[in-house]
Amino acid sequence: MKKVLFLSLIVLGTSCKNGASLVSRNTTDPSKYMKTITAEELKKHLYIIAADSMEGRETGSAGQKKAGRYLISQYKKNQISFPKGATDFYQPVPATFLNNKRNRNLPNSENIWAFIEGTEKPEEVIVISAHYDHVGIENGEIYNGADDDGSGTSALLEIAQAFQIAKKEGHGPKRSILLLHVTGEEHGLLGSRYYSENPLFPLVNTVADVNIDMIGRRDEIHSNTNNYVYVIGANRLSSELDFVCSIMNQKYVGLDLDYRFNDPKDPNHFYERSDHYNFAKHGIPSIFFFNGVHADYHKKTDEPNKIEYDALAKRAQLAFVTAWELANRKDRIVVDKK
């Protein structure tokens, strides 16, 4: 099921039924900053994040912590700090939270966060999330998880850099941006659940979650092209969020937005299977960008040399311009009344 865009709404700047404009009044063109998200830089990050030296980034492992230190080094390099109210880049997630009937021997782990403060409405926050854990080592084989979710993890670094460049040039986001690398996704969305239950910023002030999980490959349904992305959840809580994604894609990126997995009756239940769900459960509008399952999903063969970096760059750019619009539009998106 593919989305039909009502482009006349875009041209006319028509308002939603709640009165909020669909089109941002921010006059800064984000395309200059979007273009700083490149295939080359994503590849550089991903070959480090999904290297054998990271030992598959199992939750709480030495390899995951090493990957986390790399993420922090890149934020420091770009002069992006941790959020106000935090003491460093880590949100500790204790083993007592991680271990349950499903997980019994996980050590302490951490979410990693970085923050770009808004210029006009800093108390309102856009979360951009991706999980940086994977499944570690099984039977002596390292599962590097290049697509799952090294691709999303790398995308967050590039998106953060794009926002920071804009800010240095006097075009910082009006609302704040929280870059949230969550742990424990492979064990049941645990890091995002921990954040949602222990938020640094009040959930009432969290405008939306833009979640990125597996955006570097193509699936069998799209064997002839990688110029697509699955969009999941955008209209479940806020029709405005869905419009924002569609408009920004049409204007700046040009991907084929595939909504087939957004169907509540879809047997895969992808909507419930990534970290945005822990925000959506709390009534926060959430959008999940995804390339679908491929032959290397959760296998040792999910390696960086199989990533299609042109597709990864375009999908990361879509996540960026979607977040840009959410951060800069006059009115925050609202939850639809049922």
Buried (B, 14 or more C-beta within 10 A) or exposed (E): EEBEBBEEBBEEEEEBEBEBBBBBEBEBEBEEBBEBBBBEBBBEBBBBBBBEEBBBBBBBBEBBBBBBEBBBEBBEEBEBBBBEEBEEBBBEBEBEBBBEEEBEEBBBBBBBBBBBBBBEBBEBBBBBBBBBBBBBBEEEEBBBBBBBBBBBBBBBBBBBBBBBBBBEEEBBBBBBBBBBBBBBBBBBBBBBBBBBEEBBBEBEBBBBBBBBBBBBBBBEEBEEEBBBBBBBBBBBBBBBBBBBBBBBBBBBBEBBBBBBBBEEEEEEEBBEBBBBBBBBBBEBBBBBBBBBBBEBBBBBBBBBEBBBBEBBBBBBBBBBBBBBBBBBBEBBBBBBEE
